[in-house]
């Protein structure tokens, strides 16, 4: 879910409008644009504003200027420009929703499906700050320093410090850097489970969980979500039954309901994990975007026996274009790090250096607070808009943080119908 567009200069908006018409094929290659005076009249702006817009399009190569003729289109969108580089069809053994999610994610476009992946805008201050650190590392690092397959010690240390602020105390040497949260989750499941085992998941849930479990040949036992989080009575019964090999939970700013579990319940879950010796895989990916106060405690904060494995990444805060995640594998450290080292000996050295510098800099915390406010404003605006249009016919679960809103529609309105009538620049549907 994106934020409302900030105020941008008129010439940029006009240039974007012209470029969009060209890329969509509404203005053909070689076609002459109107005169500067005529375009200024159409857009109700000054001649200087139009000139600035056209100059920016010339710089990007979309149009060019010819003497005594004017501005002519240089680029025409071709059919192949809008197609993926190659065809992809998800494994037919996966459930249909998992196939749909994988197809959309791998192909990276929205056409024909209401299931979209959420991406942090590259215009965000956090993304830009991280990129600046990355460029500095690239320019300044003459030789690569030696470090372990678990990741750079400096990054693992700063992640450890951040987790300590949330009452989860784990040493940097007990953290494994991965290529994103899903990658961290996959290795956790490979360590804990074998094909045919059953894993419990609180539903509704992130579609990627089911796709990954299906790929690994694991069965799913669904625990219904309640306003408290996963139904406490059912969760305890399932863990006590010894019928599952692991539980995947997203206790803070749950995707997609937005619920955050109370600390008392988190402690109960940690106690159950130790008592029944059932590992908890805690997905902590959205917790930094908690709307009120500091990011909340983890279930792992109450786990003294190491039965909780924490997985997370930078994708929801800094951006998903650079894949960096991590896992705190608890009592399963040796198995987890051995498997990871065998599967991937080297790591993303420069990205890890950049992330370490950014986390330790002065901008991170202030930019994070600002980004959380922006997201809260955006989600609140969408919720109010839906309430305004559908009155009392819908129910929206109050969100504690992150991008997602969980909406219950009336029987006469389908998600497809709602999807067709909203601004796709601002809302993604899961």
MOFEN-V676643 format. One record per residue. N is the residue number from 0. RES is the residue in one small letter. SS is DSSP state (2 for helix, 1 for strand, 0 for the rest). Layout:
BEGIN
n	res	ss
N	RES	SS
N	RES	SS
END
This chain:
BEGIN
n	res	ss
0	x	0
1	x	0
2	x	0
3	x	0
4	x	0
5	x	0
6	x	0
7	x	0
8	x	0
9	x	2
10	x	2
11	x	2
12	x	2
13	x	2
14	x	2
15	x	2
16	x	2
17	x	2
18	x	2
19	x	2
20	x	2
21	x	2
22	x	2
23	x	0
24	x	0
25	x	0
26	x	0
27	x	0
28	x	0
29	x	0
30	x	0
31	x	1
32	x	0
33	x	0
34	x	0
35	x	2
36	x	2
37	x	2
38	x	2
39	x	2
40	x	2
41	x	2
42	x	2
43	x	0
44	x	0
45	x	0
46	x	2
47	x	2
48	x	2
49	x	2
50	x	2
51	x	2
52	x	2
53	x	2
54	x	2
55	x	2
56	x	2
57	x	2
58	x	2
59	x	2
60	x	0
61	x	0
62	x	1
63	x	1
64	x	1
65	x	1
66	x	0
67	x	0
68	x	0
69	x	1
70	x	1
71	x	1
72	x	1
73	x	0
74	x	0
75	x	0
76	x	0
77	x	0
78	x	2
79	x	2
80	x	2
81	x	2
82	x	0
83	x	0
84	x	0
85	x	0
86	x	0
87	x	0
88	x	0
89	x	0
90	x	0
91	x	0
92	x	0
93	x	0
94	x	0
95	x	2
96	x	2
97	x	2
98	x	2
99	x	2
100	x	2
101	x	2
102	x	2
103	x	2
104	x	2
105	x	2
106	x	2
107	x	0
108	x	0
109	x	0
110	x	0
111	x	0
112	x	0
113	x	0
114	x	0
115	x	0
116	x	0
117	x	0
118	x	0
119	x	0
120	x	0
121	x	0
122	x	0
123	x	0
124	x	2
125	x	2
126	x	2
127	x	2
128	x	2
129	x	2
130	x	2
131	x	2
132	x	2
133	x	2
134	x	2
135	x	2
136	x	2
137	x	2
138	x	2
139	x	2
140	x	0
141	x	0
142	x	0
143	x	0
144	x	0
145	x	0
146	x	0
147	x	1
148	x	0
149	x	0
150	x	1
151	x	0
152	x	2
153	x	2
154	x	2
155	x	2
156	x	2
157	x	2
158	x	2
159	x	2
160	x	2
161	x	2
162	x	2
163	x	2
164	x	0
165	x	0
166	x	0
167	x	0
168	x	0
169	x	0
170	x	0
171	x	2
172	x	2
173	x	2
174	x	0
175	x	1
176	x	1
177	x	1
178	x	0
179	x	0
180	x	2
181	x	2
182	x	2
183	x	2
184	x	2
185	x	2
186	x	2
187	x	2
188	x	2
189	x	2
190	x	2
191	x	2
192	x	0
193	x	0
194	x	0
195	x	0
196	x	0
197	x	1
198	x	1
199	x	1
200	x	1
201	x	1
202	x	1
203	x	0
204	x	0
205	x	0
206	x	2
207	x	2
208	x	2
209	x	2
210	x	2
211	x	2
212	x	2
213	x	2
214	x	2
215	x	0
216	x	0
217	x	0
218	x	1
219	x	1
220	x	1
221	x	1
222	x	1
223	x	1
224	x	1
225	x	1
226	x	0
227	x	0
228	x	1
229	x	1
230	x	0
231	x	2
232	x	2
233	x	2
234	x	2
235	x	2
236	x	2
237	x	2
238	x	2
239	x	2
240	x	0
241	x	0
242	x	0
243	x	0
244	x	0
245	x	1
246	x	1
247	x	1
248	x	1
249	x	0
250	x	0
251	x	0
252	x	0
253	x	0
254	x	0
255	x	0
256	x	0
257	x	0
258	x	0
259	x	0
260	x	0
261	x	0
262	x	2
263	x	2
264	x	2
265	x	2
266	x	2
267	x	2
268	x	2
269	x	2
270	x	2
271	x	2
272	x	2
273	x	2
274	x	2
275	x	2
276	x	0
277	x	0
278	x	1
279	x	1
280	x	1
281	x	1
282	x	1
283	x	0
284	x	0
285	x	0
286	x	2
287	x	2
288	x	2
289	x	1
290	x	0
291	x	0
292	x	0
293	x	0
294	x	0
295	x	0
296	x	0
297	x	0
298	x	2
299	x	2
300	x	2
301	x	2
302	x	0
303	x	0
304	x	0
305	x	0
306	x	0
307	x	1
308	x	1
309	x	1
310	x	1
311	x	1
312	x	1
313	x	0
314	x	0
315	x	0
316	x	0
317	x	0
318	x	0
319	x	0
320	x	0
321	x	0
322	x	0
323	x	0
324	x	1
325	x	1
326	x	1
327	x	1
328	x	0
329	x	2
330	x	2
331	x	2
332	x	2
333	x	2
334	x	2
335	x	2
336	x	2
337	x	2
338	x	2
339	x	2
340	x	2
341	x	2
342	x	2
343	x	0
344	x	0
345	x	0
346	x	0
347	x	0
348	x	2
349	x	2
350	x	2
351	x	2
352	x	2
353	x	2
354	x	2
355	x	2
356	x	2
357	x	2
358	x	2
359	x	2
360	x	0
361	x	0
362	x	2
363	x	2
364	x	2
365	x	2
366	x	2
367	x	2
368	x	2
369	x	2
370	x	2
371	x	2
372	x	2
373	x	2
374	x	2
375	x	2
376	x	2
377	x	2
378	x	2
379	x	2
380	x	2
381	x	2
382	x	2
383	x	2
384	x	2
385	x	2
386	x	2
387	x	2
388	x	2
389	x	2
390	x	2
391	x	2
392	x	2
393	x	0
394	x	1
395	x	1
396	x	0
397	x	0
398	x	0
399	x	0
400	x	1
401	x	0
402	x	0
403	x	0
404	x	0
405	x	0
406	x	1
407	x	1
408	x	0
409	x	0
410	x	0
411	x	0
412	x	0
413	x	0
414	x	2
415	x	2
416	x	2
417	x	2
418	x	2
419	x	2
420	x	0
421	x	0
422	x	0
423	x	0
424	x	0
425	x	0
426	x	0
427	x	0
428	x	0
429	x	0
END
